């Protein structure tokens, strides 16, 4: 089985695809599931679901994500990505391979007490394939009453399992602020309204919100990732744009962040004489592990392999399943310094 999963992973690694456009990955997974005797159904354009029915029709679900990232692979390996600018850099090829191996194993078992549903999901990296699959009825169609997911994690040593009850991963949103100023010659800045300077002030102001308005023991993040503005070196910019990500574990904190970010934008307008327009895009809710399912996982793992992790401010659309049914998400350690596998995930 390990050799089979290794082949699955290397095959999938060569055909990384993005979002919901997973035609090659879809065809590969579908062919494997059919070879195991399943009759997979399609959801969310390129998602697949297979079921092993048990005596009890209420099912437990197991989910793997299948999409890749728009990253160029520079590794010189036999199974390197065949598509320039696309790479399985977040281990979804590994997740898919493990679920295929599990599906094959379960297919050979005798009648189960409980039905098992295998969910192969697109678009975890965005815009959220889990939500689409749920909206199309994947949980109701198969009577899924609980769900398990995992993520390979180089922040833990190989052979370790990172588990936690309750909040595990943060909810996230993206923000965009556009600053409208007034252009003038760079030699006469007093005649203009400097959008780049105002945007710089906005970035500094946003970075101070966490320390001044959020409880120090409440995790939260505001990170500005991009800033663009201006048209020429010797012209005071009449426009600038900043964008970034914000994360927290509860709605109250999120609401405070948004309120203070908008207040900061208003202050920048007054200080620099510009106009600032802001927009927020809510993405994924927090991953919040069910305590009963946590205990099931904890009791099945060797005690020496368990790492009781703290919450992380990464985000995962597995959280959408947990808004409807109990769910448990687990980190699978992959750090191996001898093999130079030790980088933290993006």
N, C-alpha and C positions, 0 to 999 in steps of 0.2 A: 504493500500500500504506500509506503514512503517513497519508493521508486516511482510509482504512478503519480503521486502528488508532485514530486519533483519535476516530472515531465510536464504535467499540467501547468505548473507555474512557469516553466521556461517557455512553453508554447505561448502562453498568454502574455508573457513579458515582451514577446516580439511584436505583438499586435495591440499596443496601447491605443485606446480610443477615449473620446471626451464626452461628458454629459450624458445625453440620451442617445447619442449617435454611436452605438456599440454594435454595429451589424456583424462584424467579424467575431467579436467576443460572444455575442448572442448565439451565433451559429455554432461556435465551438462548444459552449456550455450545453446548448440544446441537444447536440449530437451525443455528448457524453451521457446526459440524463436519459435519453432514449435508449442508449446502449445498456443502461442499468435496469431498464424495464419500466421507467416512468413515462407518463404522458404529460409533459410540462405545458403550462399555460402561460400566455404572454400578458404582461402588464407594463404600463408606462413605456410603451414603444419597444424597448429592448430589455425589459425585465422578464425574468422567468421564475415560475413557481412550480415545484413538484411536491407531491404528498405521498406518504406511506401511511395508509389508513390503519387504525387500530380499533380495538373493541369500543373504546370511548371516542366518539367523533370530535369532542372538544380537543383541540390540538395545541401543541407547543411548537413555536416557530424558531427557526435558526436562520439568521440573515448574514449574507456576505455582500459587500459592495464590489462593483466590477470596473468602475471608470478609472482613468488615469489622469495625468496632469500635463499641462502644456509646458513641459520642461525638456530641454535637449539632453540626451544621454551621451556622456563622453566616455563611458566605460568601454574598454576593448574586451568584450566577452562574446562567446559563441552565440548566445541567445539575445544579443543586443536588439533594442527597438528597431524595427524596420521603417519607422516613420520619423523623419526629422522633426524635431521640435515637440515630440510627444514621448512620455516615459511613464512607466509604472514606478513612480518615485515615492509612493505612499503605501505600498504593500498590498494594494487591492488584488493584485494577481495572486498573492499568497493567500489572502482571505478566500478568494474564489476557489483556489485549489484545495484548501482544507475542507470547504463545504462540499465540494465534489467528492472528495475522499470519504467524508462522513455519509453522504447520500448513497454512495456505492455500498458502504458497510451496512447501512440500515436496510438497503434493498434486499440483502441476503438473509435478514432475520425472519423468524417465524412471526406469527400474528402478535402485534404489540398491544399492550394495555391501552396505550394512548396514541392518537395520530400524531405524526411528525410532519411539519411543513418546512420545506427548504426554500428560502427566499433569496434569489439572486437579483440584486438591485442596481439600477443605473444611477448616475448623477448624484452621488454622495458629495462630491467636491463642489457641486452647485449645478442647478439651483435647488436641489433637494428632492431626489427621486423617491425617498421614503414617503413623503407627503402625497405624491402623485399616486403611488401604489396603494396607499391607504384610501385615498379618495376614489380609486377605481374598485375598491372592495376587497382587497387581498385579505384583510383580517376577518371580515364577515363571511366571505365566501368559503373559507376553510375553518371557521370557528376557532381562530387562534386566540387562546386565552392568556398566554404568556410568551415571551420572546427573549432569545439570547443573541448577543452579538459580541464581537471581539475585534481587537486591533493589534497587529504586530507593533511592538514598541521598543525602539533601541535605547530608551531611557532606563530599561531594566535588563539585567543579565539574562542570557539565554537559559531557558529552563525555569525561569521564574514567572509567576502569575501575579499581576497587579490587580487587587480587588478592593472595593470600598462599598459600604452601604450608604445610601443617600446621595447627595449631590456629588458628581464625579467630574463632569465637564460643563463648561459655561455655555449659557446662551449667548448668541452674538448678533450683531447688526453692523451694517456698513453706513458710513456717513460721507456726504459730499457737501462742501461749501464753495460757492462761487462768489468771488469778490469783484464788484464792478466799481472801477475808479474813473479817472479822467487823465488822458494822456497829455504829456507836455515834453519839451526837449529836456534831456538829462541835465543840460546846463542851467535850466530854469525850473528846478523842482517845485518851487513855490506856486507855479501856475497849474500844477497838476494835482491829482489825488492818487497817490502811489498804491496801486493794488497789490504789488508784490510785498511792499513793506507792511501793509495791513494784513495780508495773508500770513506773513511771518509772525506778526503779533498775535494773530488768531491761533497759530500752532502753539506758541508759547503759552497762551491762555488756556487752551484745551489741556495741555500737559499738567497744569496745576490743579485741575478740578478734583482729581482723585484724592490728593493729599489734604485738600481743604474742606471738602464737602461730603466725603464718604467715610464711614466708620473704618478706622485703621485695621480692624480685624475682619472686615468684609471684603472679599476678593473682587476686584474690578480693574478693567483695563481700558484706556483710551490711547490708541496708537495711530498717529498720522503716517501713512505710508507713501503718499505722493503729494507733490506740490509742483504746479506748472503755472507759468505766467510770463507775460511780456512778449514783445516781438523783436526788439532790437536792443543792443547794448547801451545805446545813448538816448533811449526814450523811456520816460517814466511810464510804467505799465498801466494800461487802463483795464486790465483783467487779470485774474489769477484764480486758480482752482486748487483746492486741497481735498484729499479723501483719505479715509482710513477705516479702522475697525474698532468696535467697542464691545466689551464683554462683561457679563456679570452672572450671578447665580440666582437672582430673583428680580421680579418685576419692579419692586419698590426702588431698588438701586438703579435699574435701567431708567426708570422715570426721572430720578434725580439727575442722572448723567445727561439725559436729553435736555432737561430744563436748564441746567447750568451751561451746557454747550450753546444753547440758543441765547442765554443771557450774555455769554462771552461774545457771541457774534454781534449782539446789539451794542455792547461796549466798544467793540472795534469800529463799528459804524460811526459812533459818536467821536471817538478819538481821532480817527483818520479821515472822516468825512466821506466815506465810501458807502456802498450798498452791499449787504451780504445776504445771500439766499442760501438756506440750508435744506437738506433732504436726508431722511433716514430710511434705510431699507432693512426691515427685520428679516433675519435669516432663520437660524435654528434656535429652538428653546434649549434649556439645560438638560443634560443627561442626568437622570436621577434614579439610581438603582433601588429596586424593590428589596426590602430587608429579607423577606422569605426566600426569594431567589438567590440573594447573596449568601444566605446560610447554606442553601443547596450546593452552590459552587464551592464555598469554603470547605464543606465537609467531604467533597469529592477529590480535593487536591491534597497531595502530601504536604504536611505542615511546613516542612523545610523549604518548600517551593513557593510558599505564599509570601507576598509582600503587601502589607497593608498601606496602600498609597494615600496620599493627600489629594484633594481636588486639584485638577488642572484647568487652566483657562483656554485650552483647546476647545473646539466645538465639533459636533457630530450630528448628522441628521437622524441617527438612531433614536434621538430624543423624540421624534414625531411618533414613533411606535409607542413610546412610554406615556404619551399623553392619552392613549386609548386603553392600553393594557399594561400589566406589570412587566418590567423588562430588567435585564441584567447585562451590563457591558463589562468586558474584562480586557485588560492589557496582557499581551503575550510577549514576554521578554525576548529580545533578539540581540542584545549587545554582546559582542565577542571581540575583545580587543586584539586577540591573536589574528583574527581575520579582518581587523580594522573596521568592524561593524560597531560603531559607537556614537554616531551622530544623533542628535535629538531631532524629532520630527518637526516639520515646518508648521 
